[in-house]
């Protein structure tokens, strides 16, 4: 489904920077049923819009060979120049100053205080972004080593409320909420290598008729990699995958939440 003009801080687009756009298109089309339309782009040479049932769901473009392939999260802002000023004052770093793109609003690239990168997007009036259906954006986790830094950065910049979902040895997971959760933050534990940088992990919806297990198997058969085999969470059955270029993403079947996963506990820092 698509939504009305999103509140600041809401995920409003996802974008794949890939080493092999043709291979990526084949992979995601087979996995989710995406179709594509490519047009010229002043920054990247060309830019591809992926759609599902006529609804835009993601962007794709080719990066230079020395750049790592990755999925990039866009967050809505009311005014990109003001948002960049906020981000800088809160300890963020501007990687791309605000740029006006004809027909596509204005964007800026920002690195948060923990090192994770996102795009701030002042979206155009005709913005459309499919979410919350199979093959569309479902959620985004910020995996970080510094929970305190990002718990100050994003909630302050966007007026979000933090809600501790799990806190135990090895588990520190938070929802950032407006009226409902819009972003999630996870402090990385021993399951991550020390050199793993802070990063956003994009979740795409798995069709319940197939499920995360079947989708993970299919991804592997299409040349992708199962980074983390299917597992149960309170939000649904999920898996972490990588496409043929190595860009990591997650899938989740929200029809299968585990009610016993990470039972809510009292936040020890809630004063």
Secondary structure, 3 states (H helix, E strand, C coil): CCCCCCCCCCEEEEEEEECCHHHHHHHHHHHHCCEEEEEEECCCEEEEEEEECCEEEEEEEECCCCCCCEEEEEEECCCHHHHHHHHHHCCCEEEEEEEEECCCEEEEEEECCCCCEEEEEECCCCCCCCECCECCEEEEEEEECCHHHHHHHHHHHHCCEEEEEEEECCEEEEEEECCCEEEEEEECCCCCCCCCCCEEEEEEECCCCCHHHHHHHHHHHCCCEEEEEEEEECCEEEEEEECCCCCEEEEEECCCCCCCCCCCCCCCCCC
